[in-house]
Amino acid sequence: PSKRKPPDAGPNRRDARWAWAAIRFGFTPDEYEALTTTQLLLLQKADEELTVQEGETVRGAVEVAIANSCRKRSKKPIRLFEKVRAGVSVMSRSDAIRKMRGIESVMGGTNG
């Protein structure tokens, strides 16, 4: 077991959390400071979901690569990825912030 403290622990907790938001989502210090507690929690949940999705994508790619390496030469290889369909888009940052504010208002406050 590691004795290292997580980035959230210690006197640099605030800086570590901002660094996470800056690297993962491109927030400036002012944008990060403007986030409420609820928005930070929603952001952390979104980051968890993104991390899980990325991990599942890598796992699937490894499975396909292994299956292709074990296939018979006469068999057609499995495609490593599917092309993105037209009309599928990623939510913009401003849309995500607007959505977080809407969820926050339903949850009962701007700081909680």
N, CA, C and O atoms as a MOPAC input file, in Angstrom:
PM7 MOZYME 1SCF
protein

 N      0.81900 1    -1.19300 1     0.00000 1
 C      0.00000 1     0.00000 1     0.00000 1
 C      0.86000 1     1.25200 1     0.00000 1
 O      1.83800 1     1.35300 1     0.74000 1
 N      0.48400 1     2.18700 1    -0.82900 1
 C      1.23500 1     3.43600 1    -0.94200 1
 C      0.91300 1     4.35400 1     0.22100 1
 O     -0.23400 1     4.43800 1     0.66200 1
 N      1.93400 1     5.04500 1     0.71700 1
 C      1.76200 1     6.00400 1     1.81200 1
 C      1.53200 1     7.40800 1     1.26300 1
 O      1.32400 1     8.34900 1     2.02800 1
 N      1.57000 1     7.55300 1    -0.07200 1
 C      1.39300 1     8.86000 1    -0.69600 1
 C     -0.02200 1     9.37000 1    -0.49100 1
 O     -0.98300 1     8.60800 1    -0.59900 1
 N     -0.15300 1    10.65500 1    -0.19600 1
 C     -1.47200 1    11.25200 1    -0.02500 1
 C     -2.06400 1    11.56700 1    -1.39400 1
 O     -1.33500 1    11.91200 1    -2.32500 1
 N     -3.38300 1    11.44800 1    -1.51900 1
 C     -4.01300 1    11.82100 1    -2.78600 1
 C     -3.89200 1    13.32100 1    -3.01000 1
 O     -3.63700 1    14.06200 1    -2.06100 1
 N     -4.07200 1    13.79100 1    -4.26100 1
 C     -3.91900 1    15.21300 1    -4.54800 1
 C     -4.87900 1    16.09500 1    -3.75900 1
 O     -4.60100 1    17.27900 1    -3.56700 1
 N     -6.00700 1    15.54500 1    -3.29600 1
 C     -6.97400 1    16.34400 1    -2.55100 1
 C     -6.53500 1    16.59700 1    -1.11400 1
 O     -7.15000 1    17.41000 1    -0.42400 1
 N     -5.50100 1    15.93200 1    -0.65400 1
 C     -5.09500 1    16.06500 1     0.74000 1
 C     -3.98900 1    17.10300 1     0.88300 1
 O     -3.21600 1    17.34000 1    -0.04600 1
 N     -3.92800 1    17.71300 1     2.04900 1
 C     -2.82000 1    18.59500 1     2.36100 1
 C     -3.07600 1    20.04600 1     2.03800 1
 O     -4.16700 1    20.41400 1     1.60200 1
 N     -2.05200 1    20.88300 1     2.25600 1
 C     -2.20600 1    22.33000 1     2.09000 1
 C     -2.39300 1    22.77200 1     0.64200 1
 O     -2.85700 1    23.88700 1     0.40200 1
 N     -2.04900 1    21.94100 1    -0.31500 1
 C     -2.16500 1    22.30900 1    -1.73500 1
 C     -3.44100 1    21.77600 1    -2.36600 1
 O     -3.52900 1    21.65700 1    -3.58800 1
 N     -4.41500 1    21.45900 1    -1.55000 1
 C     -5.65400 1    20.84700 1    -2.03200 1
 C     -6.33100 1    21.70400 1    -3.10600 1
 O     -6.73700 1    21.19300 1    -4.15100 1
 N     -6.44800 1    22.99000 1    -2.84500 1
 C     -7.12000 1    23.88900 1    -3.78300 1
 C     -6.38500 1    23.93900 1    -5.12200 1
 O     -7.01200 1    23.89200 1    -6.18100 1
 N     -5.05100 1    24.03500 1    -5.07200 1
 C     -4.26100 1    24.07100 1    -6.30000 1
 C     -4.36400 1    22.75500 1    -7.06800 1
 O     -4.43300 1    22.74900 1    -8.29700 1
 N     -4.37300 1    21.65300 1    -6.34300 1
 C     -4.47400 1    20.34700 1    -6.99200 1
 C     -5.81200 1    20.18000 1    -7.69100 1
 O     -5.87100 1    19.63800 1    -8.79400 1
 N     -6.88200 1    20.63900 1    -7.06400 1
 C     -8.20800 1    20.53400 1    -7.68500 1
 C     -8.30600 1    21.42700 1    -8.91500 1
 O     -8.89300 1    21.02600 1    -9.92000 1
 N     -7.73100 1    22.65100 1    -8.85200 1
 C     -7.75600 1    23.51700 1   -10.02000 1
 C     -6.93200 1    22.89000 1   -11.14900 1
 O     -7.35100 1    22.92500 1   -12.30600 1
 N     -5.77100 1    22.32000 1   -10.82900 1
 C     -4.92600 1    21.69600 1   -11.85200 1
 C     -5.69000 1    20.57100 1   -12.55000 1
 O     -5.60800 1    20.42000 1   -13.76900 1
 N     -6.43000 1    19.78800 1   -11.77300 1
 C     -7.24800 1    18.71400 1   -12.35800 1
 C     -8.26200 1    19.30100 1   -13.33200 1
 O     -8.40700 1    18.80800 1   -14.45000 1
 N     -8.96600 1    20.35600 1   -12.91100 1
 C     -9.98500 1    20.96900 1   -13.76700 1
 C     -9.35700 1    21.62000 1   -14.99800 1
 O     -9.93500 1    21.59200 1   -16.08400 1
 N     -8.17000 1    22.20600 1   -14.82400 1
 C     -7.49900 1    22.85900 1   -15.94800 1
 C     -7.04400 1    21.84200 1   -16.97600 1
 O     -7.22400 1    22.04700 1   -18.17700 1
 N     -6.45400 1    20.74700 1   -16.51500 1
 C     -5.94300 1    19.73100 1   -17.43500 1
 C     -7.07900 1    18.96900 1   -18.10700 1
 O     -7.05600 1    18.73800 1   -19.31600 1
 N     -8.05200 1    18.59100 1   -17.32600 1
 C     -9.11700 1    17.73100 1   -17.85600 1
 C    -10.14700 1    18.49900 1   -18.68400 1
 O    -10.65500 1    17.98500 1   -19.68100 1
 N    -10.45800 1    19.74500 1   -18.26400 1
 C    -11.54900 1    20.47300 1   -18.90600 1
 C    -11.16200 1    21.84800 1   -19.44200 1
 O    -11.99100 1    22.51800 1   -20.05700 1
 N     -9.92200 1    22.28200 1   -19.22300 1
 C     -9.45600 1    23.55700 1   -19.75900 1
 C     -9.91900 1    24.78600 1   -19.00100 1
 O     -9.97100 1    25.87400 1   -19.57400 1
 N    -10.25500 1    24.64300 1   -17.73200 1
 C    -10.70600 1    25.78400 1   -16.94500 1
 C     -9.54900 1    26.70800 1   -16.59800 1
 O     -8.44400 1    26.24900 1   -16.31000 1
 N     -9.80600 1    28.01200 1   -16.62600 1
 C     -8.84900 1    28.99100 1   -16.11300 1
 C     -9.08800 1    29.11000 1   -14.60800 1
 O    -10.12700 1    28.66200 1   -14.12200 1
 N     -8.15300 1    29.70200 1   -13.85700 1
 C     -8.37500 1    29.85900 1   -12.41100 1
 C     -9.67400 1    30.60200 1   -12.08900 1
 O    -10.38500 1    30.22400 1   -11.15800 1
 N     -9.98700 1    31.64700 1   -12.84500 1
 C    -11.21900 1    32.40800 1   -12.58600 1
 C    -12.47100 1    31.56300 1   -12.85800 1
 O    -13.43900 1    31.61200 1   -12.10000 1
 N    -12.43800 1    30.80000 1   -13.93400 1
 C    -13.58200 1    29.93300 1   -14.23600 1
 C    -13.75600 1    28.87800 1   -13.15600 1
 O    -14.87900 1    28.56500 1   -12.76100 1
 N    -12.65200 1    28.33500 1   -12.68400 1
 C    -12.72400 1    27.32000 1   -11.63700 1
 C    -13.29100 1    27.91600 1   -10.35000 1
 O    -14.13600 1    27.29900 1    -9.70000 1
 N    -12.83100 1    29.10900 1    -9.98100 1
 C    -13.30900 1    29.76000 1    -8.75500 1
 C    -14.80300 1    30.07700 1    -8.83300 1
 O    -15.47800 1    30.12100 1    -7.80400 1
 N    -15.32200 1    30.29600 1   -10.03700 1
 C    -16.73700 1    30.63400 1   -10.19900 1
 C    -17.65100 1    29.42200 1   -10.03000 1
 O    -18.86100 1    29.58800 1    -9.87800 1
 N    -17.10100 1    28.20900 1   -10.05300 1
 C    -17.92000 1    27.00300 1    -9.90600 1
 C    -18.40000 1    26.84900 1    -8.46900 1
 O    -17.66300 1    27.11500 1    -7.52000 1
 N    -19.63400 1    26.42000 1    -8.33100 1
 C    -20.18200 1    26.15300 1    -6.99700 1
 C    -19.81700 1    24.73100 1    -6.58100 1
 O    -19.30000 1    23.94800 1    -7.37800 1
 N    -20.09300 1    24.41600 1    -5.32600 1
 C    -19.81100 1    23.07300 1    -4.80900 1
 C    -20.56000 1    22.01100 1    -5.61500 1
 O    -19.99800 1    20.97100 1    -5.96000 1
 N    -21.82200 1    22.28000 1    -5.90700 1
 C    -22.62100 1    21.32800 1    -6.68200 1
 C    -22.04400 1    21.14100 1    -8.07500 1
 O    -21.97100 1    20.01900 1    -8.57700 1
 N    -21.63700 1    22.23100 1    -8.69600 1
 C    -21.04700 1    22.12300 1   -10.02700 1
 C    -19.75300 1    21.32100 1    -9.99900 1
 O    -19.49100 1    20.53600 1   -10.91000 1
 N    -18.94600 1    21.51000 1    -8.96600 1
 C    -17.71100 1    20.72700 1    -8.83600 1
 C    -18.01800 1    19.24100 1    -8.69200 1
 O    -17.34000 1    18.40300 1    -9.28700 1
 N    -19.03600 1    18.91500 1    -7.90400 1
 C    -19.41300 1    17.51000 1    -7.74100 1
 C    -19.90900 1    16.91700 1    -9.05100 1
 O    -19.58000 1    15.77800 1    -9.38400 1
 N    -20.69900 1    17.68400 1    -9.79700 1
 C    -21.17600 1    17.21500 1   -11.09700 1
 C    -20.01700 1    17.05000 1   -12.07400 1
 O    -20.00100 1    16.12000 1   -12.88100 1
 N    -19.05500 1    17.95400 1   -11.99500 1
 C    -17.88100 1    17.87100 1   -12.85400 1
 C    -17.06400 1    16.62700 1   -12.53700 1
 O    -16.58700 1    15.95000 1   -13.44800 1
 N    -16.90100 1    16.32300 1   -11.25900 1
 C    -16.17800 1    15.11600 1   -10.85800 1
 C    -16.89400 1    13.86400 1   -11.34500 1
 O    -16.25200 1    12.91500 1   -11.79400 1
 N    -18.22600 1    13.85600 1   -11.25800 1
 C    -19.00000 1    12.70400 1   -11.73900 1
 C    -18.84300 1    12.55900 1   -13.24800 1
 O    -18.68400 1    11.44600 1   -13.75100 1
 N    -18.88600 1    13.66400 1   -13.96700 1
 C    -18.69700 1    13.61900 1   -15.42000 1
 C    -17.31400 1    13.09100 1   -15.76500 1
 O    -17.15400 1    12.33300 1   -16.72100 1
 N    -16.30600 1    13.49500 1   -14.98100 1
 C    -14.94300 1    13.01700 1   -15.20900 1
 C    -14.85200 1    11.51500 1   -14.95800 1
 O    -14.18500 1    10.80200 1   -15.70800 1
 N    -15.51700 1    11.03000 1   -13.90900 1
 C    -15.53300 1     9.58600 1   -13.63900 1
 C    -16.14200 1     8.83000 1   -14.81300 1
 O    -15.59700 1     7.82400 1   -15.26800 1
 N    -17.27200 1     9.32100 1   -15.29600 1
 C    -17.94400 1     8.65500 1   -16.41200 1
 C    -17.08300 1     8.66700 1   -17.66500 1
 O    -17.04000 1     7.68000 1   -18.39900 1
 N    -16.40000 1     9.77400 1   -17.91400 1
 C    -15.50900 1     9.87700 1   -19.06500 1
 C    -14.34300 1     8.90600 1   -18.93900 1
 O    -13.95200 1     8.26400 1   -19.91400 1
 N    -13.79000 1     8.79900 1   -17.73400 1
 C    -12.67800 1     7.88000 1   -17.49800 1
 C    -13.11300 1     6.43500 1   -17.72900 1
 O    -12.37900 1     5.65600 1   -18.33700 1
 N    -14.29400 1     6.07600 1   -17.25000 1
 C    -14.81900 1     4.72300 1   -17.45600 1
 C    -15.03100 1     4.46400 1   -18.94500 1
 O    -14.67200 1     3.40200 1   -19.45200 1
 N    -15.61300 1     5.43300 1   -19.63800 1
 C    -15.85300 1     5.27400 1   -21.07700 1
 C    -14.54200 1     5.09000 1   -21.84000 1
 O    -14.45400 1     4.25000 1   -22.73500 1
 N    -13.52900 1     5.87200 1   -21.48900 1
 C    -12.23000 1     5.74900 1   -22.15300 1
 C    -11.61600 1     4.37700 1   -21.88000 1
 O    -11.04600 1     3.75700 1   -22.77700 1
 N    -11.73500 1     3.90900 1   -20.64200 1
 C    -11.20600 1     2.59100 1   -20.28900 1
 C    -11.90300 1     1.47400 1   -21.05700 1
 O    -11.26100 1     0.53400 1   -21.52500 1
 N    -13.22400 1     1.58700 1   -21.18000 1
 C    -13.97600 1     0.58000 1   -21.93000 1
 C    -13.61000 1     0.60200 1   -23.40700 1
 O    -13.58500 1    -0.44300 1   -24.05700 1
 N    -13.32900 1     1.78200 1   -23.93700 1
 C    -12.91500 1     1.90200 1   -25.33200 1
 C    -11.57800 1     1.19700 1   -25.55800 1
 O    -11.41300 1     0.45900 1   -26.52900 1
 N    -10.63400 1     1.43000 1   -24.65800 1
 C     -9.31900 1     0.78600 1   -24.76700 1
 C     -9.46500 1    -0.72500 1   -24.61500 1
 O     -8.85200 1    -1.48800 1   -25.36200 1
 N    -10.27800 1    -1.16000 1   -23.64800 1
 C    -10.49400 1    -2.60100 1   -23.44300 1
 C    -11.05400 1    -3.24000 1   -24.70900 1
 O    -10.59400 1    -4.30000 1   -25.13200 1
 N    -12.04900 1    -2.59000 1   -25.31000 1
 C    -12.63700 1    -3.12300 1   -26.53500 1
 C    -11.62800 1    -3.19500 1   -27.66900 1
 O    -11.61400 1    -4.16100 1   -28.43100 1
 N    -10.78300 1    -2.17300 1   -27.78300 1
 C     -9.76800 1    -2.16600 1   -28.83800 1
 C     -8.75700 1    -3.29100 1   -28.63500 1
 O     -8.32800 1    -3.92600 1   -29.59900 1
 N     -8.37900 1    -3.53300 1   -27.38800 1
 C     -7.43600 1    -4.61700 1   -27.09700 1
 C     -8.07300 1    -5.97100 1   -27.42400 1
 O     -7.41900 1    -6.84400 1   -27.99600 1
 N     -9.34000 1    -6.14300 1   -27.06400 1
 C    -10.03700 1    -7.39800 1   -27.38200 1
 C    -10.07200 1    -7.64700 1   -28.88700 1
 O     -9.82900 1    -8.76500 1   -29.34100 1
 N    -10.37300 1    -6.60300 1   -29.66000 1
 C    -10.43100 1    -6.73900 1   -31.11700 1
 C     -9.04000 1    -7.05300 1   -31.67000 1
 O     -8.89400 1    -7.90400 1   -32.54800 1
 N     -8.02300 1    -6.36500 1   -31.15400 1
 C     -6.65800 1    -6.60100 1   -31.62900 1
 C     -6.22900 1    -8.03800 1   -31.35100 1
 O     -5.60500 1    -8.67400 1   -32.20100 1
 N     -6.55800 1    -8.54900 1   -30.17500 1
 C     -6.20000 1    -9.93600 1   -29.83200 1
 C     -6.96500 1   -10.90600 1   -30.73000 1
 O     -6.39600 1   -11.86600 1   -31.24900 1
 N     -8.26500 1   -10.64500 1   -30.90600 1
 C     -9.06900 1   -11.51800 1   -31.77300 1
 C     -8.51800 1   -11.51700 1   -33.19400 1
 O     -8.44900 1   -12.56700 1   -33.83200 1
 N     -8.12700 1   -10.35200 1   -33.69400 1
 C     -7.57500 1   -10.27200 1   -35.05200 1
 C     -6.23300 1   -10.99200 1   -35.15400 1
 O     -5.92500 1   -11.59500 1   -36.18200 1
 N     -5.43800 1   -10.92700 1   -34.09100 1
 C     -4.13200 1   -11.59100 1   -34.15000 1
 C     -4.27000 1   -13.11300 1   -34.11500 1
 O     -3.37900 1   -13.82800 1   -34.57600 1
 N     -5.37700 1   -13.60700 1   -33.57400 1
 C     -5.59300 1   -15.06200 1   -33.47100 1
 C     -6.44700 1   -15.62300 1   -34.60400 1
 O     -6.67500 1   -16.83200 1   -34.66000 1
 N     -6.91800 1   -14.77600 1   -35.49900 1
 C     -7.82000 1   -15.23800 1   -36.56000 1
 C     -7.05500 1   -16.02000 1   -37.63000 1
 O     -5.84100 1   -15.88600 1   -37.78700 1
 N     -7.79300 1   -16.81400 1   -38.33300 1
 C     -7.19700 1   -17.53000 1   -39.46300 1
 C     -6.99900 1   -16.55000 1   -40.60700 1
 O     -7.73700 1   -15.57400 1   -40.73800 1
 N     -6.01700 1   -16.81300 1   -41.41500 1
 C     -5.71900 1   -15.90600 1   -42.53300 1
 C     -6.89200 1   -15.78100 1   -43.50400 1
 O     -7.04900 1   -14.74700 1   -44.15300 1
 N     -7.69900 1   -16.80600 1   -43.60500 1
 C     -8.82000 1   -16.77800 1   -44.55000 1
 C    -10.00100 1   -15.95200 1   -44.01700 1
 O    -10.91200 1   -15.61400 1   -44.77200 1
 N     -9.98400 1   -15.63200 1   -42.73200 1
 C    -11.08200 1   -14.86100 1   -42.14100 1
 C    -10.81800 1   -13.36700 1   -42.25600 1
 O     -9.67300 1   -12.91700 1   -42.18800 1
 N    -11.88100 1   -12.61300 1   -42.43000 1
 C    -11.77100 1   -11.16100 1   -42.51700 1
 C    -11.54100 1   -10.59700 1   -41.10600 1
 O    -12.20400 1   -11.03100 1   -40.16400 1
 N    -10.61400 1    -9.63900 1   -40.94300 1
 C    -10.38300 1    -9.07300 1   -39.61100 1
 C    -11.57400 1    -8.23900 1   -39.12400 1
 O    -12.32200 1    -7.67500 1   -39.92200 1
 N    -11.72800 1    -8.17800 1   -37.82500 1
 C    -12.76600 1    -7.35000 1   -37.21100 1
 C    -12.29300 1    -5.90000 1   -37.26100 1
 O    -11.11500 1    -5.61700 1   -37.04300 1
 N    -13.20900 1    -4.99500 1   -37.54500 1
 C    -12.84800 1    -3.57200 1   -37.56900 1
 C    -12.47800 1    -3.11700 1   -36.16400 1
 O    -13.14200 1    -3.47300 1   -35.19000 1
 N    -11.43000 1    -2.34200 1   -36.06800 1
 C    -10.96600 1    -1.86600 1   -34.77000 1
 C    -11.90200 1    -0.80900 1   -34.19500 1
 O    -12.04700 1    -0.71200 1   -32.97600 1
 N    -12.52800 1    -0.02700 1   -35.04200 1
 C    -13.45200 1     1.00200 1   -34.56500 1
 C    -14.52800 1     1.22200 1   -35.61100 1
 O    -14.36900 1     0.86700 1   -36.77900 1
 N    -15.61600 1     1.80800 1   -35.17200 1
 C    -16.70400 1     2.16100 1   -36.07100 1
 C    -16.62000 1     3.65000 1   -36.36500 1
 O    -16.28400 1     4.44000 1   -35.48300 1
 N    -16.91900 1     4.03100 1   -37.58300 1
 C    -16.93800 1     5.45600 1   -37.92800 1
 C    -18.08700 1     6.12300 1   -37.18500 1
 O    -19.14400 1     5.52400 1   -36.98700 1
 N    -17.87000 1     7.36700 1   -36.77600 1
 C    -18.90100 1     8.11800 1   -36.07400 1
 C    -19.98100 1     8.49400 1   -37.06500 1
 O    -19.70500 1     8.99900 1   -38.15300 1
 N    -21.21100 1     8.23900 1   -36.67200 1
 C    -22.33200 1     8.56200 1   -37.54300 1
 C    -22.51400 1    10.07200 1   -37.62600 1
 O    -22.22000 1    10.79700 1   -36.67600 1
 N    -22.99200 1    10.52900 1   -38.75100 1
 C    -23.29700 1    11.95000 1   -38.90900 1
 C    -24.41800 1    12.30100 1   -37.93900 1
 O    -25.35900 1    11.52800 1   -37.76200 1
 N    -24.31700 1    13.44700 1   -37.32500 1
 C    -25.35100 1    13.86900 1   -36.38500 1
 C    -25.00800 1    13.57000 1   -34.93900 1
 O    -25.66300 1    14.08600 1   -34.03300 1
 N    -23.99900 1    12.75000 1   -34.70100 1
 C    -23.56900 1    12.46700 1   -33.34300 1
 C    -22.56300 1    13.53700 1   -32.96100 1
 O    -21.55500 1    13.72000 1   -33.64400 1
 N    -22.83200 1    14.23800 1   -31.88300 1
 C    -21.92800 1    15.31100 1   -31.50000 1
 C    -21.65500 1    15.27900 1   -30.00300 1
 O    -22.41900 1    14.71400 1   -29.22000 1
 N    -20.55900 1    15.89300 1   -29.63700 1
 C    -20.19800 1    16.02000 1   -28.23900 1
 C    -20.76100 1    17.34600 1   -27.74100 1
 O    -20.75200 1    18.34400 1   -28.46200 1
 N    -21.24800 1    17.34900 1   -26.50900 1
 C    -21.81400 1    18.55800 1   -25.93900 1
 C    -20.72300 1    19.62400 1   -25.78700 1
 O    -19.62300 1    19.33300 1   -25.31700 1
 N    -21.03200 1    20.84000 1   -26.18300 1
 C    -20.06200 1    21.91900 1   -26.03500 1
 C    -19.91500 1    22.27900 1   -24.56000 1
 O    -20.77600 1    21.96800 1   -23.73800 1
 N    -18.82100 1    22.93300 1   -24.25200 1
 C    -18.55000 1    23.30200 1   -22.86100 1
 C    -19.63000 1    24.23600 1   -22.31300 1
 O    -20.06400 1    24.07600 1   -21.17200 1
 N    -20.06600 1    25.20700 1   -23.11700 1
 C    -21.10100 1    26.13100 1   -22.64700 1
 C    -22.42200 1    25.39800 1   -22.42000 1
 O    -23.14900 1    25.71300 1   -21.47700 1
 N    -22.74100 1    24.42000 1   -23.27800 1
 C    -23.94900 1    23.61500 1   -23.06800 1
 C    -23.84300 1    22.79100 1   -21.79500 1
 O    -24.81800 1    22.64400 1   -21.05900 1
 N    -22.64300 1    22.24900 1   -21.53700 1
 C    -22.43600 1    21.46000 1   -20.32600 1
 C    -22.60100 1    22.32300 1   -19.08000 1
 O    -23.21300 1    21.89100 1   -18.10300 1
 N    -22.06200 1    23.53700 1   -19.10700 1
 C    -22.19600 1    24.43800 1   -17.96100 1
 C    -23.65900 1    24.81500 1   -17.76000 1
 O    -24.14600 1    24.84900 1   -16.63000 1
 N    -24.36000 1    25.09700 1   -18.85900 1
 C    -25.78700 1    25.42200 1   -18.76600 1
 C    -26.56200 1    24.24300 1   -18.17200 1
 O    -27.44700 1    24.43300 1   -17.33900 1
 N    -26.23000 1    23.04500 1   -18.59800 1
 C    -26.90600 1    21.86000 1   -18.07700 1
 C    -26.60200 1    21.67500 1   -16.58300 1
 O    -27.49300 1    21.33400 1   -15.80500 1
 N    -25.35000 1    21.90000 1   -16.18700 1
 C    -24.98900 1    21.78500 1   -14.77200 1
 C    -25.76600 1    22.79100 1   -13.93200 1
 O    -26.22300 1    22.45900 1   -12.83800 1
 N    -25.92000 1    24.01500 1   -14.42800 1
 C    -26.67600 1    25.03300 1   -13.68300 1
 C    -28.14200 1    24.62500 1   -13.53900 1
 O    -28.75500 1    24.85100 1   -12.49500 1
 N    -28.69700 1    24.02500 1   -14.58700 1
 C    -30.08700 1    23.55600 1   -14.50800 1
 C    -30.23600 1    22.45000 1   -13.47400 1
 O    -31.17900 1    22.45700 1   -12.68200 1
 N    -29.31000 1    21.50500 1   -13.48100 1
 C    -29.35100 1    20.41100 1   -12.49400 1
 C    -29.17800 1    20.97100 1   -11.09700 1
 O    -29.85400 1    20.55400 1   -10.15700 1
 N    -28.26000 1    21.92300 1   -10.97200 1
 C    -27.99200 1    22.53200 1    -9.67300 1
 C    -29.24100 1    23.21600 1    -9.12200 1
 O    -29.52800 1    23.10700 1    -7.93000 1
 N    -29.98700 1    23.92200 1    -9.97800 1
 C    -31.18600 1    24.60200 1    -9.49600 1
 C    -32.25400 1    23.60600 1    -9.03300 1
 O    -32.98600 1    23.87500 1    -8.08100 1
 N    -32.33900 1    22.46100 1    -9.70700 1
 C    -33.26900 1    21.42100 1    -9.30400 1
 C    -32.85000 1    20.79200 1    -7.97500 1
 O    -33.69200 1    20.39700 1    -7.16800 1
 N    -31.51500 1    20.70400 1    -7.76000 1
 C    -30.99500 1    20.09900 1    -6.53800 1
 C    -31.16000 1    21.00700 1    -5.33100 1
 O    -30.92200 1    20.58100 1    -4.20100 1
 N    -31.56100 1    22.24700 1    -5.55200 1
 C    -31.89800 1    23.08700 1    -4.41900 1
 C    -30.86400 1    24.09400 1    -3.99900 1
 O    -30.61700 1    24.24300 1    -2.80200 1
 N    -30.26400 1    24.77700 1    -4.90300 1
 C    -29.38200 1    25.85000 1    -4.49000 1
 C    -28.14100 1    25.94700 1    -5.33100 1
 O    -27.80700 1    25.04800 1    -6.10300 1
 N    -27.46800 1    27.05800 1    -5.16200 1
 C    -26.27000 1    27.28400 1    -5.94500 1
 C    -25.01700 1    26.88000 1    -5.21200 1
 O    -23.93200 1    26.90400 1    -5.79300 1
 N    -25.13100 1    26.51200 1    -3.96300 1
 C    -23.92800 1    26.17100 1    -3.21600 1
 C    -24.08700 1    24.88200 1    -2.44700 1
 O    -23.46400 1    24.69400 1    -1.40200 1
 N    -24.91100 1    24.00000 1    -2.95400 1
 C    -25.06200 1    22.92300 1    -2.12300 1
 C    -25.27900 1    21.59400 1    -2.45000 1
 O    -25.39200 1    20.75000 1    -1.56100 1

